[in-house]
């Protein structure tokens, strides 16, 4: 029997829980009262996610050895996986009575708290960040105890979630899963609480060390979030309905005019030669711009934005003099802002990749149009790949998610202020 137990332990140690179960089962055929084998087989079943079998073995183990704390640990671990939190707490109390200093107690208590917190968090939440950080709406979809989908400006980014409710206020940490080729983002450390009104309060670092988690819910990085999805903006719906009465050219004209009015008269795109602190400051300004630009894009639609991009890059000739004049003003203003390549930039100097309104690619051919409808042109094969990378079609760049840019930028600013 002992040899079968050792055989099972060897399998389990190699990660082969299936064969471990078989060995422990053979041992139990020889000795049905062996609580060690029930405990070990419960652990193997747990690793195989066979929770009902695991909880049955753990209960039998505690029946056979009611004074052995490890059997209760197995039972608590299984009940935790099953989501039976109230019973799990009772089992943890039993462990504490048998072995008050058992190191598993703290971990089990924290896990119970985290599961309870996630049960409250699960689902969708939305909230508007402070005006200092752009005033945009962010939405969180808490999918699992380790994953949350963060959405902003119509784009969703997956982040890893870590909860810790063993202290008050609780900790909620997010690590953005950046795309290949993008710089890795730091883990953004929040404090959180859900009040009696079912409102989620979040606060992340702002102008402090990344190790200094906030302790109070205040400041520019504090956001209040409500359960559900953002309500429908009736004004936006009416505007979209109005857009349906306009021709493509009229929509492009109005789109260009709105973006011209929105763009500032200074650069909001960091260059590679800028210091990290300067890039961070400009990035915050860019995020604020993106908030208003997204409203314009939503109003006119992706297709209109794409049409204007063709006119900007010169791959399509504007169908009317009025639109041509607006596109020229827009191009010039975007160059001032650093969102469109100047001749000098195209010859050598490369700005850092940033969020931008109509993403720009450098085309080498033009088509004269006989209608008011734009026609896309396949970019010339001779176009330099580096330019495509610099002026990306991704309107939400830098670290992969604008919803967390505020905290990320604050960390960069702090580090530079410390040097």
C-alpha positions in Angstrom: 0.0 0.0 0.0 2.8 2.4 0.9 4.5 1.7 -2.4 1.3 2.6 -4.2 1.1 5.8 -2.3 4.7 6.6 -3.1 4.1 5.7 -6.8 1.1 8.1 -6.8 3.1 10.8 -5.2 5.8 10.4 -7.8 3.2 10.7 -10.6 1.7 13.8 -8.9 5.1 15.4 -8.5 5.7 15.0 -12.3 2.3 16.6 -13.0 0.6 13.4 -14.0 -2.5 13.7 -11.9 -4.4 11.0 -13.9 -1.9 8.2 -13.1 -1.6 9.5 -9.5 -5.4 8.9 -9.1 -5.0 5.4 -10.4 -2.2 4.6 -8.0 -4.0 6.1 -5.0 -7.2 4.2 -6.0 -5.3 0.9 -6.1 -4.0 1.7 -2.6 -7.5 2.3 -1.3 -8.6 -1.0 -2.6 -6.1 -2.5 -0.2 -6.8 -0.2 2.7 -10.1 1.7 2.6 -9.5 3.4 5.9 -6.3 5.2 4.8 -6.9 8.9 5.2 -3.6 9.8 3.6 -4.6 8.2 0.3 -8.0 10.0 0.4 -6.2 13.3 1.0 -3.7 12.7 -1.8 -6.4 11.5 -4.2 -8.5 14.6 -3.4 -5.5 16.8 -4.4 -5.1 14.8 -7.7 -8.8 15.1 -8.5 -8.5 18.9 -7.7 -5.7 19.3 -10.2 -7.8 17.5 -12.8 -10.7 19.8 -12.0 -12.9 16.9 -10.9 -14.3 18.8 -8.1 -17.1 16.5 -7.0 -14.8 13.6 -6.7 -12.2 15.8 -4.8 -14.8 17.1 -2.3 -16.0 13.5 -1.7 -12.5 12.2 -0.9 -11.7 15.3 1.3 -14.9 14.7 3.3 -14.0 11.0 3.7 -10.5 12.0 4.8 -11.9 14.3 7.6 -14.3 11.6 8.7 -11.5 9.1 9.1 -9.1 11.6 10.7 -11.1 14.4 12.3 -8.1 15.8 14.1 -5.8 16.0 11.1 -5.7 19.6 9.8 -4.5 18.7 6.3 -7.7 16.9 5.5 -9.6 20.0 6.2 -7.2 22.0 4.1 -8.0 19.7 1.1 -11.7 20.1 1.8 -11.5 23.9 2.0 -9.5 24.1 -1.2 -12.1 22.1 -3.0 -15.0 24.0 -1.6 -13.3 27.2 -2.6 -13.1 26.0 -6.2 -16.8 25.0 -6.1 -17.7 28.5 -4.8 -19.2 27.1 -1.6 -17.8 30.0 0.4 -19.9 29.8 3.6 -19.0 26.1 4.1 -15.4 26.9 3.2 -15.3 29.5 6.0 -16.5 26.9 8.5 -13.8 24.5 7.4 -11.2 27.2 7.7 -12.4 27.8 11.3 -11.9 24.1 12.0 -8.3 24.3 10.6 -7.7 27.3 12.9 -8.9 25.4 15.9 -6.6 22.5 15.1 -3.5 24.4 13.9 -3.8 28.2 14.6 -0.5 28.9 12.9 -1.1 26.9 9.8 0.2 28.9 6.9 -2.7 27.9 4.6 -5.2 29.8 6.8 -4.2 33.2 5.6 -4.2 32.2 1.9 -7.6 30.6 2.2 -9.1 33.6 4.0 -7.7 35.9 1.3 -9.0 33.6 -1.5 -12.5 33.6 0.0 -12.5 37.4 0.2 -11.3 37.7 -3.4 -14.0 35.4 -4.6 -16.6 37.3 -2.8 -15.3 40.6 -4.3 -15.2 39.2 -7.8 -18.8 38.0 -7.4 -19.7 41.6 -6.8 -17.5 42.9 -9.6 -18.5 40.4 -12.2 -20.0 41.9 -15.3 -19.9 45.4 -16.8 -19.2 48.8 -15.3 -18.7 52.2 -16.8 -17.5 55.6 -15.6 -16.1 58.9 -16.8 -12.5 59.8 -15.8 -11.7 63.3 -14.5 -11.4 66.3 -16.8 -7.7 66.5 -16.0 -7.2 63.1 -17.5 -9.4 63.6 -20.6 -12.9 63.1 -19.3 -13.5 60.0 -21.5 -15.8 57.1 -20.6 -14.2 53.8 -19.8 -15.9 50.5 -19.4 -14.7 47.4 -17.5 -16.0 43.9 -18.1 -14.9 41.7 -15.3 -14.8 38.3 -17.0 -13.0 36.1 -14.5 -11.0 36.4 -11.3 -7.9 37.0 -13.5 -9.2 38.9 -16.5 -10.9 42.1 -17.2 -11.8 43.7 -20.6 -11.1 47.4 -20.6 -12.9 49.5 -23.3 -12.3 53.1 -24.3 -12.9 55.0 -27.5 -14.6 51.9 -29.0 -11.6 49.7 -28.5 -11.3 46.8 -26.1 -8.1 45.7 -24.5 -7.6 42.6 -22.3 -5.9 43.1 -18.9 -4.8 40.7 -16.2 -6.6 41.2 -12.9 -5.3 40.8 -9.4 -7.5 41.3 -6.4 -6.6 41.5 -2.7 -9.3 42.1 -0.2 -7.4 41.1 2.9 -6.9 44.8 3.6 -9.2 47.8 3.4 -9.7 49.4 0.9 -9.1 46.5 -1.4 -6.5 46.3 -4.1 -7.4 45.9 -7.7 -4.4 45.7 -10.0 -4.5 45.7 -13.8 -1.7 44.6 -16.2 -2.4 45.4 -19.8 -1.6 42.6 -22.3 0.2 44.7 -25.0 0.4 43.7 -28.6 3.7 42.4 -30.1 6.1 45.2 -30.8 4.5 47.6 -28.3 6.3 48.6 -25.1 5.2 46.7 -22.0 2.9 48.6 -19.7 3.4 48.8 -15.9 0.9 47.1 -13.6 -1.6 49.8 -12.6 -2.3 49.7 -8.9 -5.8 50.7 -7.7 -7.7 50.7 -4.5 -11.3 49.9 -4.8 -14.6 49.5 -2.9 -18.2 48.9 -3.8 -20.6 50.9 -1.7 -24.1 50.2 -0.5 -25.5 51.9 -3.6 -23.7 49.3 -5.7 -21.2 51.9 -7.0 -17.6 51.0 -7.8 -15.0 53.4 -6.5 -11.5 53.2 -8.1 -8.4 55.2 -7.6 -5.0 54.7 -9.2 -1.6 56.3 -8.6 -1.2 59.9 -9.8 2.1 61.7 -9.6 3.4 59.2 -7.0 5.8 56.3 -7.0 4.4 53.2 -8.7 5.0 51.4 -5.4 2.9 54.0 -3.5 -0.6 52.7 -3.9 -3.2 55.4 -3.1 -4.9 55.1 0.3 -7.9 57.5 -0.2 -10.4 57.9 -2.9 -9.6 61.4 -4.2 -7.6 63.3 -6.8 -7.6 63.3 -10.7 -7.1 59.5 -10.9 -10.3 58.8 -8.8 -13.2 57.5 -10.9 -16.7 56.4 -9.9 -18.2 53.6 -12.0 -21.8 52.3 -12.3 -22.9 48.8 -13.1 -23.9 48.2 -16.7 -23.1 49.8 -20.0 -23.1 53.6 -20.8 -26.7 54.9 -21.5 -27.6 55.8 -25.0 -26.9 59.4 -25.9 -30.1 60.7 -27.4 -28.3 63.7 -28.9 -25.8 61.5 -30.6 -28.5 59.3 -32.0 -30.3 62.4 -33.4 -27.0 63.5 -34.9 -26.4 60.2 -36.5 -29.9 60.2 -38.0 -29.1 63.7 -39.5 -25.9 62.3 -40.9 -28.0 59.8 -42.9 -29.6 62.7 -44.9 -26.2 64.0 -46.1 -24.2 62.9 -49.1 -20.7 61.4 -48.5 -19.1 64.6 -49.6 -21.1 66.7 -47.3 -20.2 64.4 -44.4 -16.5 64.6 -45.2 -16.8 68.4 -45.3 -18.4 68.6 -41.9 -16.0 66.0 -40.5 -13.0 68.0 -41.7 -14.4 71.2 -40.3 -15.1 69.7 -36.9 -11.7 68.2 -36.6 -10.1 71.5 -37.7 -11.9 73.3 -34.9 -10.9 70.6 -32.4 -7.2 70.5 -33.2 -5.0 72.9 -31.1 -2.3 75.2 -32.5 0.6 73.2 -30.9 2.1 69.8 -31.1 0.3 66.9 -29.3 2.4 64.1 -30.7 5.6 63.2 -28.9 8.8 62.8 -31.0 11.5 60.3 -30.4 13.9 63.1 -29.5 11.6 64.4 -26.7 12.5 63.5 -23.1 10.4 60.9 -21.4 8.8 63.6 -19.2 7.9 65.7 -22.3 6.5 62.7 -24.1 4.3 61.9 -21.0 3.0 65.5 -20.8 2.2 65.6 -24.5 0.6 62.2 -24.2 -1.8 63.4 -21.6 -2.8 66.3 -23.9 -3.3 63.8 -26.7 -5.6 61.7 -24.6 -7.8 64.7 -23.9 -7.8 65.4 -27.7 -8.8 61.8 -28.3 -11.8 62.1 -26.1 -13.4 64.8 -28.3 -12.1 63.3 -31.5 -13.9 60.0 -30.7 -17.2 61.8 -30.4 -16.6 63.3 -33.9 -15.8 59.9 -35.3 -18.8 58.4 -33.7 -21.0 61.1 -35.2 -19.8 60.7 -38.8 -18.8 57.1 -38.8 -15.8 55.0 -39.7 -16.5 55.3 -43.4 -16.3 59.1 -43.4 -13.1 59.0 -41.4 -11.6 56.6 -44.0 -12.7 58.8 -46.9 -11.0 61.9 -45.3 -7.9 59.8 -44.8 -7.7 59.1 -48.5 -8.1 62.8 -49.3 -5.4 63.7 -46.7 -2.9 61.2 -48.0 -3.5 62.3 -51.6 -4.5 58.9 -52.9 -7.8 60.3 -54.0 -8.7 63.7 -55.5 -11.3 65.7 -53.6 -14.5 65.9 -55.6 -15.3 69.5 -54.7 -13.2 72.7 -54.3 -14.8 73.3 -50.9 -13.7 69.9 -49.6 -10.2 70.3 -51.1 -9.8 73.6 -49.3 -10.9 72.0 -46.0 -8.6 69.1 -46.4 -5.7 71.4 -47.1 -6.4 73.3 -43.9 -6.8 70.1 -42.0 -3.6 68.7 -43.3 -1.7 71.8 -42.3 -3.2 71.9 -38.9 -2.4 68.2 -38.4 1.2 68.9 -39.3 1.4 71.6 -36.7 0.0 69.1 -34.1 2.5 66.4 -35.2 -0.3 64.1 -36.4 0.6 64.3 -40.1 4.1 63.9 -41.6 5.8 67.0 -42.9 8.2 66.8 -45.8 11.1 66.9 -43.4 9.7 64.1 -41.3 9.2 62.0 -44.4 12.8 62.5 -45.3 14.3 61.2 -42.1 13.1 62.3 -38.7 10.6 59.8 -37.2 8.1 60.8 -34.5 7.2 58.4 -31.8 4.1 56.3 -32.5 1.0 58.0 -31.0 -2.7 58.0 -31.2 -4.0 60.1 -34.1 -7.2 61.0 -35.9 -7.4 59.7 -39.4 -4.3 57.6 -39.5 -2.0 58.6 -42.3 -0.1 56.6 -44.8 2.0 58.2 -47.5 0.6 57.4 -50.9 2.4 57.9 -54.2 -0.5 57.8 -56.7 -3.7 59.8 -57.3 -7.0 59.1 -59.1 -9.2 61.7 -60.6 -12.8 61.0 -59.7 -15.9 61.5 -61.9 -18.2 61.1 -59.0 -18.5 62.4 -55.4 -17.7 58.9 -54.0 -14.0 58.4 -53.0 -12.1 55.4 -54.3 -9.4 53.8 -52.2 -6.0 53.3 -53.9 -3.7 50.4 -53.0 -0.5 52.0 -51.5 2.6 51.8 -53.7 4.9 48.9 -53.1 7.8 51.3 -52.8 6.4 52.9 -49.7 8.9 52.6 -46.8 7.7 50.2 -44.2 9.0 52.4 -41.3 6.6 55.1 -42.3 3.7 52.7 -42.1 4.8 51.8 -38.6 5.2 55.5 -37.6 1.8 56.6 -38.8 -0.2 53.6 -37.6 -3.9 53.0 -38.2 -4.2 52.3 -34.5 -6.0 55.3 -32.9 -5.3 53.9 -29.4 -1.5 53.4 -29.0 1.4 54.0 -26.7 1.0 51.2 -24.1 -2.1 49.5 -25.5 -4.9 51.1 -23.7 -5.9 54.7 -23.1 -8.2 53.8 -20.2 -5.1 53.3 -18.1 -2.9 55.9 -19.8 -3.3 58.4 -16.9 -1.7 56.1 -14.3 1.0 55.0 -16.7 1.9 58.5 -17.7 1.9 59.6 -14.0 4.4 56.8 -13.3 6.7 58.1 -16.1 6.4 61.7 -14.9 7.2 60.7 -11.4 10.3 58.7 -12.4 11.6 61.6 -14.4 10.9 64.1 -11.6 12.9 61.9 -9.2 16.0 61.9 -11.5 
